[in-house]
Amino acid sequence: MSKSLTFIQTNASNPKTWVVIGVTVAGIVILAETRKRRIKSLREEDFGAFLDRFELLPFPPPPPPAAKQTLSGLTFSISDAFDIKDYITGFGSPQWKKTHEAAEKTAVVVTTLLRNGATCVAKTIMDEMGFGITGENKHYGTPINPLMPSNVPGGCSSGSAVSVAAELVDFALGIDTTGGVRIPASFCGILSFRPSQGTVSSVGVLPNSQSLETVGWFARDPAVLCHVGHALLNLSAVTHKRQRSLIFADDLFDLSDIPKQKSVHVVRKAIENLSGYQAPKHMNFGQYVASNVPCLAEFCEQSGKPQDSASTLNALSSVMLSIQRHEFKTNHEEWSQTCKSFLGPRFSNDVVTALKSRNENIKSLYRVKTEMRATIQSLLKEDGILVIPTVADPPPKLNTKNKNAVSEFHDRNYALASIASMSGCCQVTVPLGKHGDSPISVSFLAYYGGDKFLLDTILDAYASLQDQADIAASLAPVTDSNGIEASEVMKEKGNAAYKGRQWNKAVSCYTEAIKLNGANATYFCNRAAAYLELARFQQAEEDCTEAILIDKKNVKAYLRRGTARESLIRYKEAAADFKHALVLEPQNKTAKIAEKRLRKLMS
């Protein structure tokens, strides 16, 4: 029996004893509460992003006439996967930290940034050992998403993204294996860049899966994003004017919950005001991959049905995750054997799954990767930019317990992340405001090695993209005094003018309807009809393209665009439009007659 318990039993009848006990318990409660509040205030101070604080000062500037340090005066943070001399690199895991010594050298990328004038101020929290895309760490806590505090910040480089979004630093480094930089950038509403795989030094960076991962970085300012890229990639400051051709992956935007008016439409409008951009193209990316990556077929589900985009990309992401587990196990299995007692609940499920994984078809996995790089190179060449949604879903709530919801979230977002991870191409994540409370972002992907081309593109287009995002955000439905949307009122006025053969007035009314609500395909389609009557075929074609972008099943838009293209003597494209209309409506007489007429013209 303890002395304390003996004392209480002996003096139980003495009132002073209970006073002492009460004061002691109260003191313990106060201390615990004080500690809670202190932790809370610290988390509020740095949003729970920082793991270690320090100050690594920049190298002295070189004497003239040497160029100035491009990052002078800027601060940055780094994920807990980067070595700093005399600090233990924890890899997001207390067990890893316990079993390793302090680093003898600082990571090459960190030294490069210091040479260019930046100051490193902190290490940040990351998902355990580089696994995961939510940003949750059960050991060190989850950094607070400044945009949505009740939702995850995204991972694996969660702390780095949060430190930039919360304006604690000017930029930050993270690692991106399966979306570890791109996803938190999207969830926190900031810019990020994933360079072509292998182009940035990984010396002094703990590996998760070396053939998939790369060092990436975050910034709020596109100029800072580019300056960091120029330093790490050792790029030339000279800018060469080049044509750019944007390709929208329509099927991937169909996977996203964000209205196209706030994503695809914003990008299309932004480049209209810029020089050097060709007319944008649209494609079914999933079909393209299925047709050009034959080794992927064995990983697709044998359903007996044609593979759609979702199933094709799910197969691609499953190959990506298999490679990640295989390489992680190869890298760290020996270490795991020395600390078997730690394995289990102390580690995340992803780590344990990777260490227990077995793959007998390793060569097949890497063949898919090789074919995927060639496929993207063939698609984009040296002027193409693939436009996709960065993520498929808004940030989930913290500590989501619904296993089905979590599984679906991972499947949908790994599918999008697998494109750059498996091809090795570069990808930039660009914020485009909000939809409700959720941040919106799109990603631009360029060919492997096209990092400068892509950085220059963002520097060129960023201001226009933000302007168009602001316009899209302001296009909320407006109603008149009777509760009818004002845009609908203007559409009806346009219809009346059209019936009265007042074509210019009809165009004006439909234009006003579009200004009030630019997300309605009918308004564009109706204005196209008026333009056709005025023989303004180019404008009619453009309006029909906008209508199809919003509603791919709008038969009238295909018919009217076909008519416009036929009038512009672009018979092949016109025939394709009428053919598509027949796919949607096999008995459509107008389309049948037009297609027959065009066959004669082309023959």
MARTOR-377580 format. One record per residue (C-alpha): z, x, y; residue number from 1; residue in three letters. Coordinates in nm, 3 decimals. Each point is the difference from the previous one (the first is absolute). Layout:
<sites>
         Z         X         Y   resi   resn
         Z         X         Y    NUM    ALA
...
</sites>
This chain:
<sites>
         Z         X         Y   resi   resn
     0.000     0.000     0.000      1    MET
    -0.094     0.141     0.344      2    SER
     0.266     0.094     0.254      3    LYS
    -0.141    -0.253     0.248      4    SER
     0.033    -0.287    -0.248      5    LEU
     0.353     0.112    -0.096      6    THR
     0.098     0.011     0.367      7    PHE
    -0.132    -0.355     0.057      8    ILE
     0.183    -0.142    -0.304      9    GLN
     0.327     0.171     0.102     10    THR
    -0.015    -0.121     0.360     11    ASN
    -0.174    -0.334    -0.048     12    ALA
     0.288    -0.193     0.159     13    SER
    -0.005     0.214     0.315     14    ASN
    -0.213    -0.167     0.274     15    PRO
    -0.076     0.339     0.157     16    LYS
    -0.181     0.102    -0.319     17    THR
    -0.255    -0.280     0.044     18    TRP
    -0.044     0.087     0.367     19    VAL
    -0.089     0.358    -0.101     20    VAL
    -0.241    -0.128    -0.267     21    ILE
    -0.162    -0.238     0.246     22    GLY
    -0.048     0.272     0.262     23    VAL
    -0.146     0.236    -0.263     24    THR
    -0.249    -0.261    -0.128     25    VAL
    -0.096    -0.094     0.355     26    ALA
    -0.058     0.368     0.077     27    GLY
    -0.228     0.036    -0.301     28    ILE
    -0.196    -0.311     0.102     29    VAL
    -0.031     0.125     0.360     30    ILE
    -0.120     0.342    -0.119     31    LEU
    -0.258    -0.161    -0.229     32    ALA
    -0.120    -0.230     0.277     33    GLU
    -0.014     0.290     0.247     34    THR
    -0.211     0.198    -0.248     35    ARG
    -0.232    -0.299    -0.049     36    LYS
    -0.044    -0.037     0.373     37    ARG
    -0.062     0.372     0.041     38    ARG
    -0.271    -0.007    -0.268     39    ILE
    -0.147    -0.312     0.159     40    LYS
    -0.008     0.162     0.346     41    SER
    -0.162     0.313    -0.146     42    LEU
    -0.265    -0.214    -0.171     43    ARG
    -0.055    -0.185     0.326     44    GLU
    -0.030     0.330     0.184     45    GLU
    -0.275     0.141    -0.223     46    ASP
    -0.104    -0.315    -0.192     47    PHE
     0.127     0.166    -0.320     48    GLY
    -0.304     0.227     0.002     49    ALA
     0.161     0.344     0.017     50    PHE
     0.155     0.190    -0.290     51    LEU
     0.069     0.335     0.170     52    ASP
    -0.018     0.081     0.369     53    ARG
    -0.078     0.347     0.129     54    PHE
    -0.227     0.167     0.253     55    GLU
    -0.280     0.236    -0.097     56    LEU
    -0.134     0.133     0.329     57    LEU
    -0.371     0.070     0.049     58    PRO
    -0.144     0.349    -0.004     59    PHE
    -0.036     0.165     0.343     60    PRO
    -0.335    -0.084     0.165     61    PRO
    -0.267     0.271    -0.025     62    PRO
    -0.079     0.195     0.319     63    PRO
    -0.313    -0.090     0.200     64    PRO
    -0.293    -0.026    -0.045     65    PRO
     0.093    -0.147    -0.341     66    ALA
    -0.026    -0.378    -0.027     67    ALA
     0.308    -0.207     0.080     68    LYS
     0.216    -0.144    -0.277     69    GLN
    -0.143    -0.347    -0.061     70    THR
     0.329    -0.154    -0.117     71    LEU
     0.224     0.148     0.269     72    SER
     0.288    -0.229     0.097     73    GLY
    -0.039    -0.228    -0.303     74    LEU
     0.270    -0.064    -0.263     75    THR
    -0.050    -0.085    -0.365     76    PHE
     0.188    -0.085    -0.319     77    SER
    -0.086     0.070    -0.364     78    ILE
     0.060    -0.177    -0.332     79    SER
     0.255     0.147    -0.241     80    ASP
    -0.281     0.156    -0.206     81    ALA
    -0.072     0.284     0.246     82    PHE
     0.180     0.331    -0.028     83    ASP
     0.204     0.129     0.294     84    ILE
     0.148     0.346    -0.036     85    LYS
     0.372    -0.007    -0.089     86    ASP
    -0.006    -0.379    -0.067     87    TYR
    -0.013    -0.162    -0.344     88    ILE
    -0.308    -0.220    -0.035     89    THR
     0.147    -0.317    -0.150     90    GLY
    -0.319    -0.188    -0.099     91    PHE
     0.179    -0.328     0.078     92    GLY
     0.234     0.053    -0.296     93    SER
     0.364     0.118     0.002     94    PRO
    -0.039     0.116    -0.362     95    GLN
    -0.293     0.222     0.095     96    TRP
     0.199     0.137     0.293     97    LYS
     0.299     0.082    -0.223     98    LYS
    -0.214     0.205    -0.236     99    THR
    -0.201     0.206     0.250    100    HIS
     0.063     0.282     0.245    101    GLU
    -0.086     0.023     0.368    102    ALA
    -0.363     0.082     0.081    103    ALA
    -0.082     0.362     0.074    104    GLU
    -0.297    -0.082     0.224    105    LYS
    -0.113    -0.281     0.226    106    THR
    -0.302    -0.208    -0.109    107    ALA
    -0.332     0.131     0.134    108    VAL
    -0.084    -0.329     0.178    109    VAL
     0.333     0.001     0.185    110    VAL
    -0.053     0.361     0.109    111    THR
    -0.351    -0.090     0.119    112    THR
     0.136    -0.278     0.220    113    LEU
     0.268     0.230     0.142    114    LEU
    -0.270     0.258     0.081    115    ARG
    -0.185    -0.272     0.192    116    ASN
     0.301    -0.073     0.221    117    GLY
     0.176    -0.295    -0.171    118    ALA
     0.375    -0.020    -0.070    119    THR
     0.128    -0.124    -0.339    120    CYS
     0.320    -0.204     0.038    121    VAL
     0.080    -0.170    -0.332    122    ALA
    -0.062    -0.064    -0.368    123    LYS
    -0.055    -0.364    -0.087    124    THR
     0.084    -0.231    -0.290    125    ILE
    -0.274    -0.065    -0.255    126    MET
    -0.040    -0.194    -0.325    127    ASP
     0.156     0.188    -0.289    128    GLU
    -0.220     0.293    -0.106    129    MET
    -0.302    -0.145     0.177    130    GLY
    -0.029    -0.318    -0.206    131    PHE
    -0.023    -0.352     0.140    132    GLY
    -0.168    -0.172     0.294    133    ILE
     0.284    -0.212     0.140    134    THR
     0.207     0.277     0.159    135    GLY
     0.325    -0.107    -0.166    136    GLU
     0.236     0.278    -0.114    137    ASN
     0.312    -0.111    -0.186    138    LYS
     0.172     0.336     0.055    139    HIS
    -0.044     0.060     0.372    140    TYR
    -0.075    -0.350     0.125    141    GLY
    -0.322    -0.152     0.129    142    THR
    -0.123     0.091     0.349    143    PRO
    -0.014    -0.301     0.232    144    ILE
    -0.347    -0.130     0.083    145    ASN
     0.004    -0.021     0.383    146    PRO
    -0.256    -0.284    -0.003    147    LEU
     0.163    -0.207    -0.277    148    MET
     0.363     0.111    -0.065    149    PRO
     0.045    -0.244    -0.290    150    SER
    -0.309     0.132    -0.178    151    ASN
    -0.086     0.326    -0.172    152    VAL
    -0.151     0.285     0.205    153    PRO
    -0.244     0.104    -0.276    154    GLY
     0.003     0.326    -0.193    155    GLY
     0.018     0.255    -0.129    156    CYS
     0.021     0.169     0.344    157    SER
     0.215    -0.277     0.146    158    SER
     0.232     0.206     0.222    159    GLY
    -0.288     0.190     0.159    160    SER
    -0.185    -0.321     0.086    161    ALA
     0.315    -0.161     0.141    162    VAL
     0.085     0.307     0.211    163    SER
    -0.341    -0.029     0.170    164    VAL
     0.002    -0.379     0.032    165    ALA
     0.352     0.011     0.151    166    ALA
    -0.117     0.268     0.250    167    GLU
     0.255     0.253    -0.130    168    LEU
    -0.278     0.262    -0.032    169    VAL
    -0.361     0.032     0.116    170    ASP
    -0.146     0.045    -0.348    171    PHE
     0.115     0.055    -0.358    172    ALA
    -0.116     0.142    -0.332    173    LEU
     0.011    -0.181    -0.332    174    GLY
    -0.161     0.019    -0.341    175    ILE
    -0.261    -0.246    -0.120    176    ASP
    -0.067    -0.028    -0.373    177    THR
    -0.055    -0.371    -0.056    178    THR
     0.027    -0.128     0.357    179    GLY
     0.317     0.181     0.111    180    GLY
    -0.122     0.055     0.357    181    VAL
    -0.251    -0.284     0.040    182    ARG
     0.225    -0.288    -0.108    183    ILE
     0.305     0.084     0.218    184    PRO
    -0.233     0.055     0.297    185    ALA
    -0.136    -0.350    -0.050    186    SER
     0.344    -0.159    -0.045    187    PHE
     0.144     0.180     0.306    188    CYS
    -0.302    -0.059     0.225    189    GLY
    -0.101     0.362     0.068    190    ILE
    -0.291     0.236    -0.061    191    LEU
    -0.023     0.225    -0.305    192    SER
    -0.247     0.245    -0.145    193    PHE
    -0.051     0.093    -0.364    194    ARG
    -0.231     0.305    -0.001    195    PRO
    -0.255     0.085    -0.268    196    SER
     0.195     0.103    -0.309    197    GLN
     0.071     0.373    -0.014    198    GLY
    -0.106     0.081     0.358    199    THR
     0.357     0.040     0.136    200    VAL
     0.229     0.267    -0.147    201    SER
     0.258    -0.127    -0.250    202    SER
     0.184     0.334    -0.026    203    VAL
     0.368    -0.078     0.040    204    GLY
    -0.043    -0.370    -0.077    205    VAL
     0.156    -0.140    -0.318    206    LEU
    -0.276    -0.146    -0.221    207    PRO
     0.000    -0.351    -0.137    208    ASN
    -0.361    -0.012    -0.121    209    SER
    -0.209     0.283     0.142    210    GLN
    -0.348    -0.135    -0.075    211    SER
     0.077    -0.327     0.183    212    LEU
     0.239     0.092     0.278    213    GLU
    -0.046     0.159     0.338    214    THR
     0.209     0.068     0.307    215    VAL
    -0.051    -0.280     0.254    216    GLY
     0.130    -0.072     0.347    217    TRP
     0.105    -0.283     0.231    218    PHE
    -0.032    -0.048     0.377    219    ALA
     0.009    -0.274     0.262    220    ARG
    -0.262     0.163     0.223    221    ASP
    -0.354     0.066    -0.135    222    PRO
    -0.022     0.321     0.204    223    ALA
     0.315     0.133    -0.171    224    VAL
    -0.136    -0.106    -0.340    225    LEU
    -0.316     0.202     0.071    226    CYS
     0.183     0.305     0.138    227    HIS
     0.214     0.018    -0.315    228    VAL
    -0.314    -0.034    -0.212    229    GLY
    -0.175     0.278     0.187    230    HIS
     0.302     0.229    -0.051    231    ALA
     0.049    -0.071    -0.372    232    LEU
    -0.370    -0.007    -0.087    233    LEU
    -0.089     0.288     0.233    234    ASN
    -0.281    -0.203     0.155    235    LEU
    -0.237     0.095     0.279    236    SER
     0.064    -0.164     0.337    237    ALA
    -0.374    -0.050     0.053    238    VAL
    -0.109    -0.363    -0.044    239    THR
    -0.351    -0.071    -0.127    240    HIS
    -0.154    -0.337     0.080    241    LYS
    -0.087    -0.177    -0.323    242    ARG
    -0.109    -0.346    -0.101    243    GLN
     0.259    -0.206    -0.183    244    ARG
    -0.066    -0.278    -0.248    245    SER
     0.290    -0.232    -0.079    246    LEU
     0.000    -0.172    -0.339    247    ILE
     0.238    -0.293    -0.046    248    PHE
     0.133    -0.061    -0.352    249    ALA
    -0.007    -0.380     0.023    250    ASP
     0.151    -0.054    -0.345    251    ASP
     0.301     0.215     0.089    252    LEU
     0.066    -0.194     0.319    253    PHE
    -0.002    -0.312    -0.219    254    ASP
     0.303     0.149    -0.180    255    LEU
     0.194     0.018     0.328    256    SER
     0.205    -0.285     0.144    257    ASP
    -0.097     0.098     0.357    258    ILE
    -0.272    -0.219     0.160    259    PRO
    -0.327     0.191     0.041    260    LYS
     0.000    -0.105     0.364    261    GLN
     0.287     0.247     0.050    262    LYS
    -0.144     0.282    -0.210    263    SER
    -0.374     0.008    -0.074    264    VAL
    -0.094    -0.187     0.318    265    HIS
     0.214     0.234     0.212    266    VAL
    -0.172     0.311    -0.137    267    VAL
    -0.348    -0.150     0.036    268    ARG
     0.066    -0.099     0.362    269    LYS
     0.154     0.339     0.079    270    ALA
    -0.306     0.201    -0.105    271    ILE
    -0.238    -0.232     0.186    272    GLU
     0.124     0.160     0.323    273    ASN
    -0.041     0.357    -0.125    274    LEU
    -0.307     0.222    -0.022    275    SER
    -0.110     0.177    -0.315    276    GLY
     0.091    -0.279    -0.247    277    TYR
    -0.268    -0.155    -0.218    278    GLN
     0.003    -0.370    -0.088    279    ALA
     0.285    -0.049    -0.248    280    PRO
    -0.072    -0.068    -0.365    281    LYS
     0.189    -0.209    -0.253    282    HIS
     0.044     0.052    -0.372    283    MET
     0.185    -0.102    -0.313    284    ASN
     0.190     0.321    -0.063    285    PHE
     0.144    -0.100    -0.338    286    GLY
    -0.346    -0.069    -0.141    287    GLN
    -0.125     0.331     0.138    288    TYR
     0.280     0.191    -0.174    289    VAL
    -0.049    -0.188    -0.326    290    ALA
    -0.371     0.087     0.003    291    SER
     0.040     0.366     0.097    292    ASN
     0.314     0.112    -0.183    293    VAL
    -0.096    -0.057    -0.367    294    PRO
     0.307     0.179    -0.139    295    CYS
     0.218    -0.270     0.157    296    LEU
    -0.136    -0.264    -0.240    297    ALA
     0.232     0.099    -0.285    298    GLU
     0.303    -0.062     0.224    299    PHE
    -0.111    -0.344     0.115    300    CYS
     0.149    -0.301    -0.174    301    GLU
    -0.221    -0.124    -0.283    302    GLN
    -0.006    -0.360     0.115    303    SER
    -0.361    -0.075    -0.088    304    GLY
    -0.060    -0.104     0.363    305    LYS
    -0.175     0.196     0.276    306    PRO
     0.243     0.236     0.171    307    GLN
     0.094    -0.107     0.354    308    ASP
     0.116     0.233     0.278    309    SER
     0.368    -0.051    -0.071    310    ALA
    -0.027     0.085    -0.370    311    SER
    -0.225     0.301     0.069    312    THR
     0.242     0.146     0.254    313    LEU
     0.299    -0.085    -0.221    314    ASN
    -0.163     0.210    -0.271    315    ALA
    -0.056     0.281     0.251    316    LEU
     0.364    -0.014     0.111    317    SER
     0.121     0.002    -0.360    318    SER
    -0.194     0.326    -0.054    319    VAL
     0.152     0.138     0.320    320    MET
     0.354    -0.082    -0.114    321    LEU
    -0.065     0.151    -0.344    322    SER
    -0.115     0.325     0.161    323    ILE
     0.303    -0.002     0.228    324    GLN
     0.243    -0.039    -0.292    325    ARG
    -0.176     0.262    -0.208    326    HIS
     0.004     0.260     0.277    327    GLU
     0.356    -0.078     0.105    328    PHE
     0.118     0.044    -0.358    329    LYS
    -0.192     0.328    -0.030    330    THR
     0.156     0.125     0.324    331    ASN
     0.360    -0.104    -0.062    332    HIS
     0.059    -0.064    -0.371    333    GLU
     0.167     0.338    -0.048    334    GLU
     0.243    -0.076     0.283    335    TRP
     0.072    -0.346    -0.142    336    SER
     0.098     0.156    -0.334    337    GLN
     0.275     0.196     0.176    338    THR
     0.161    -0.310     0.151    339    CYS
    -0.043    -0.268    -0.266    340    LYS
     0.343    -0.136     0.082    341    SER
    -0.133    -0.104     0.341    342    PHE
    -0.291    -0.203    -0.135    343    LEU
     0.038    -0.375    -0.018    344    GLY
     0.147    -0.226     0.269    345    PRO
     0.051     0.294     0.237    346    ARG
    -0.377     0.040     0.026    347    PHE
    -0.262    -0.248     0.116    348    SER
    -0.199    -0.180    -0.270    349    ASN
    -0.318     0.177     0.116    350    ASP
     0.147     0.345    -0.064    351    VAL
     0.128    -0.093    -0.346    352    VAL
    -0.330    -0.169    -0.092    353    THR
    -0.196     0.310     0.103    354    ALA
     0.223     0.235    -0.200    355    LEU
    -0.037    -0.219    -0.308    356    LYS
    -0.376    -0.055     0.035    357    SER
    -0.258     0.113    -0.254    358    ARG
    -0.375     0.011     0.050    359    ASN
    -0.251     0.083    -0.269    360    GLU
    -0.311    -0.062     0.212    361    ASN
     0.069     0.242     0.285    362    ILE
    -0.362     0.116     0.019    363    LYS
    -0.118    -0.360     0.045    364    SER
     0.241    -0.044     0.292    365    LEU
    -0.137     0.303     0.183    366    TYR
    -0.361    -0.102    -0.071    367    ARG
     0.066    -0.323     0.191    368    VAL
     0.132     0.207     0.290    369    LYS
    -0.309     0.223     0.001    370    THR
    -0.236    -0.297    -0.007    371    GLU
     0.196    -0.177     0.272    372    MET
    -0.038     0.293     0.241    373    ARG
    -0.375     0.018    -0.064    374    ALA
    -0.029    -0.377     0.049    375    THR
     0.172     0.005     0.339    376    ILE
    -0.202     0.302     0.111    377    GLN
    -0.321    -0.178    -0.094    378    SER
     0.105    -0.314     0.188    379    LEU
     0.121     0.159     0.323    380    LEU
    -0.214     0.315     0.020    381    LYS
     0.066     0.175     0.335    382    GLU
    -0.002    -0.293     0.242    383    ASP
     0.160    -0.286    -0.194    384    GLY
     0.348    -0.142     0.056    385    ILE
     0.144    -0.246    -0.250    386    LEU
     0.223    -0.264     0.166    387    VAL
     0.271    -0.157    -0.218    388    ILE
     0.340    -0.166     0.047    389    PRO
     0.273     0.265    -0.033    390    THR
     0.228    -0.239    -0.190    391    VAL
    -0.045    -0.336    -0.166    392    ALA
     0.338    -0.147     0.090    393    ASP
     0.256     0.003     0.282    394    PRO
     0.316     0.209    -0.056    395    PRO
     0.222    -0.163    -0.266    396    PRO
     0.362    -0.086     0.075    397    LYS
     0.258     0.267    -0.074    398    LEU
     0.149    -0.007    -0.351    399    ASN
    -0.251    -0.253    -0.133    400    THR
     0.120    -0.103    -0.347    401    LYS
    -0.296    -0.212    -0.114    402    ASN
    -0.161     0.228    -0.260    403    LYS
    -0.330    -0.191    -0.004    404    ASN
    -0.031     0.020     0.378    405    ALA
     0.082     0.372    -0.004    406    VAL
    -0.252     0.066    -0.278    407    SER
    -0.274    -0.193     0.181    408    GLU
     0.077     0.187     0.325    409    PHE
    -0.035     0.336    -0.175    410    HIS
    -0.321    -0.099    -0.180    411    ASP
    -0.176    -0.125     0.313    412    ARG
     0.097     0.294     0.219    413    ASN
    -0.051     0.274    -0.257    414    TYR
    -0.352    -0.141    -0.044    415    ALA
    -0.084     0.067     0.366    416    LEU
     0.179     0.336     0.005    417    ALA
    -0.187     0.121    -0.308    418    SER
    -0.334     0.028     0.184    419    ILE
     0.095     0.309     0.204    420    ALA
     0.242     0.138    -0.259    421    SER
    -0.261    -0.005    -0.276    422    MET
    -0.298     0.115     0.212    423    SER
     0.189     0.258     0.206    424    GLY
    -0.168    -0.123     0.320    425    CYS
     0.177    -0.013     0.336    426    CYS
     0.150    -0.321     0.138    427    GLN
     0.147    -0.100     0.335    428    VAL
     0.229    -0.302     0.043    429    THR
    -0.033    -0.186     0.332    430    VAL
     0.246    -0.269     0.123    431    PRO
    -0.157    -0.318     0.143    432    LEU
     0.296    -0.199     0.132    433    GLY
     0.172    -0.278    -0.192    434    LYS
    -0.069    -0.318    -0.192    435    HIS
     0.313    -0.207     0.049    436    GLY
     0.279     0.254    -0.048    437    ASP
    -0.197     0.226    -0.234    438    SER
    -0.187     0.311     0.116    439    PRO
    -0.376     0.019    -0.052    440    ILE
    -0.192     0.316    -0.080    441    SER
    -0.340     0.106    -0.124    442    VAL
    -0.108     0.328    -0.153    443    SER
    -0.312     0.208     0.057    444    PHE
    -0.111     0.229    -0.286    445    LEU
    -0.251     0.284     0.035    446    ALA
    -0.162     0.232    -0.252    447    TYR
     0.192     0.289    -0.158    448    TYR
     0.015     0.274     0.262    449    GLY
    -0.081    -0.238     0.287    450    GLY
     0.345     0.034     0.157    451    ASP
    -0.116     0.110     0.346    452    LYS
    -0.267    -0.272     0.001    453    PHE
     0.268    -0.260    -0.075    454    LEU
     0.253     0.135     0.251    455    LEU
    -0.269     0.005     0.271    456    ASP
    -0.091    -0.359    -0.089    457    THR
     0.356    -0.124     0.051    458    ILE
     0.035     0.187     0.327    459    LEU
    -0.325    -0.163     0.113    460    ASP
     0.071    -0.355    -0.119    461    ALA
     0.379    -0.041     0.025    462    TYR
     0.020    -0.142     0.355    463    ALA
    -0.277    -0.253    -0.069    464    SER
     0.166    -0.101    -0.329    465    LEU
     0.330    -0.067     0.179    466    GLN
    -0.174    -0.200     0.273    467    ASP
    -0.172    -0.221    -0.256    468    GLN
     0.323    -0.038    -0.199    469    ALA
     0.172    -0.126     0.316    470    ASP
    -0.283    -0.249     0.059    471    ILE
     0.020    -0.124    -0.361    472    ALA
     0.378    -0.044     0.032    473    ALA
    -0.047    -0.215     0.310    474    SER
    -0.246    -0.236    -0.168    475    LEU
     0.261    -0.258    -0.101    476    ALA
    -0.130    -0.357    -0.040    477    PRO
     0.007    -0.186     0.334    478    VAL
     0.039    -0.380     0.006    479    THR
    -0.079    -0.263     0.262    480    ASP
     0.232    -0.281     0.112    481    SER
    -0.093    -0.211    -0.304    482    ASN
     0.100     0.275    -0.243    483    GLY
    -0.360     0.084    -0.088    484    ILE
    -0.089     0.367    -0.001    485    GLU
    -0.186     0.083     0.320    486    ALA
    -0.245     0.206    -0.204    487    SER
    -0.093    -0.310    -0.199    488    GLU
    -0.053    -0.194     0.322    489    VAL
    -0.242     0.269     0.119    490    MET
    -0.177     0.000    -0.336    491    LYS
    -0.057    -0.379     0.024    492    GLU
    -0.136     0.045     0.353    493    LYS
    -0.233     0.265    -0.137    494    GLY
    -0.113    -0.235    -0.278    495    ASN
    -0.074    -0.272     0.256    496    ALA
    -0.200     0.243     0.214    497    ALA
    -0.192     0.118    -0.308    498    TYR
    -0.092    -0.357    -0.095    499    LYS
    -0.116    -0.051     0.358    500    GLY
    -0.222     0.309    -0.036    501    ARG
     0.199     0.177     0.273    502    GLN
    -0.006     0.335    -0.178    503    TRP
     0.150     0.220     0.274    504    ASN
     0.283    -0.243     0.061    505    LYS
     0.067    -0.011    -0.375    506    ALA
     0.021     0.381    -0.007    507    VAL
     0.250    -0.006     0.290    508    SER
     0.222    -0.260    -0.171    509    CYS
     0.000     0.182    -0.334    510    TYR
     0.078     0.327     0.183    511    THR
     0.306    -0.163     0.157    512    GLU
     0.108    -0.127    -0.343    513    ALA
    -0.031     0.354    -0.140    514    ILE
     0.209     0.141     0.287    515    LYS
     0.276    -0.248    -0.086    516    LEU
    -0.021     0.058    -0.374    517    ASN
    -0.215     0.284    -0.128    518    GLY
     0.102    -0.058    -0.361    519    ALA
    -0.212    -0.312    -0.057    520    ASN
    -0.330     0.064    -0.180    521    ALA
    -0.147    -0.336     0.108    522    THR
     0.007     0.094     0.368    523    TYR
    -0.207     0.314    -0.060    524    PHE
    -0.235    -0.184    -0.233    525    CYS
    -0.059    -0.282     0.249    526    ASN
    -0.066     0.243     0.286    527    ARG
    -0.250     0.176    -0.227    528    ALA
    -0.186    -0.332    -0.038    529    ALA
    -0.026    -0.030     0.379    530    ALA
    -0.115     0.363     0.028    531    TYR
    -0.277    -0.073    -0.254    532    LEU
    -0.126    -0.282     0.217    533    GLU
    -0.010     0.241     0.294    534    LEU
    -0.188     0.257    -0.213    535    ALA
     0.289     0.246     0.047    536    ARG
    -0.023     0.116    -0.360    537    PHE
     0.207     0.319     0.029    538    GLN
     0.302    -0.192     0.140    539    GLN
    -0.045    -0.268    -0.266    540    ALA
     0.008     0.264    -0.274    541    GLU
     0.315     0.159     0.144    542    GLU
     0.180    -0.335     0.020    543    ASP
    -0.091    -0.087    -0.358    544    CYS
     0.130     0.338    -0.115    545    THR
     0.331    -0.073     0.175    546    GLU
     0.015    -0.343    -0.165    547    ALA
    -0.061     0.151    -0.345    548    ILE
     0.265     0.261     0.065    549    LEU
     0.252    -0.279     0.057    550    ILE
    -0.132    -0.232    -0.272    551    ASP
    -0.216     0.157    -0.272    552    LYS
    -0.090    -0.345    -0.140    553    LYS
    -0.149    -0.137     0.322    554    ASN
    -0.344    -0.110    -0.120    555    VAL
    -0.126    -0.092     0.349    556    LYS
     0.076     0.351     0.123    557    ALA
    -0.217     0.153    -0.274    558    TYR
    -0.282    -0.248     0.070    559    LEU
     0.006     0.062     0.375    560    ARG
     0.027     0.376    -0.038    561    ARG
    -0.292    -0.012    -0.240    562    GLY
    -0.201    -0.194     0.259    563    THR
     0.092     0.253     0.272    564    ALA
    -0.095     0.296    -0.217    565    ARG
    -0.329    -0.162    -0.103    566    GLU
    -0.081    -0.046     0.370    567    SER
     0.082     0.368     0.057    568    LEU
    -0.249     0.082    -0.282    569    ILE
     0.274     0.136    -0.226    570    ARG
    -0.122    -0.189    -0.302    571    TYR
     0.194     0.184    -0.270    572    LYS
     0.337    -0.061     0.168    573    GLU
    -0.095    -0.360     0.076    574    ALA
    -0.091    -0.060    -0.364    575    ALA
     0.338     0.141    -0.107    576    ALA
     0.178    -0.249     0.229    577    ASP
    -0.194    -0.299    -0.134    578    PHE
     0.062     0.121    -0.354    579    LYS
     0.375     0.022     0.071    580    HIS
    -0.007    -0.354     0.140    581    ALA
    -0.153    -0.116    -0.329    582    LEU
     0.277     0.170    -0.195    583    VAL
     0.251    -0.205     0.199    584    LEU
    -0.212    -0.320    -0.006    585    GLU
    -0.262     0.019    -0.279    586    PRO
    -0.167    -0.327     0.110    587    GLN
    -0.032     0.085     0.369    588    ASN
    -0.359    -0.102     0.092    589    LYS
    -0.018     0.203     0.321    590    THR
     0.093     0.319    -0.182    591    ALA
    -0.246    -0.068    -0.286    592    LYS
    -0.291    -0.058     0.238    593    ILE
     0.089     0.305     0.213    594    ALA
     0.033     0.232    -0.300    595    GLU
    -0.338    -0.116    -0.135    596    LYS
    -0.161     0.052     0.341    597    ARG
     0.147     0.351     0.032    598    LEU
    -0.119     0.100    -0.347    599    ARG
    -0.353    -0.078     0.111    600    LYS
     0.044     0.190     0.327    601    LEU
     0.136     0.309    -0.176    602    MET
    -0.271    -0.006    -0.269    603    SER
</sites>
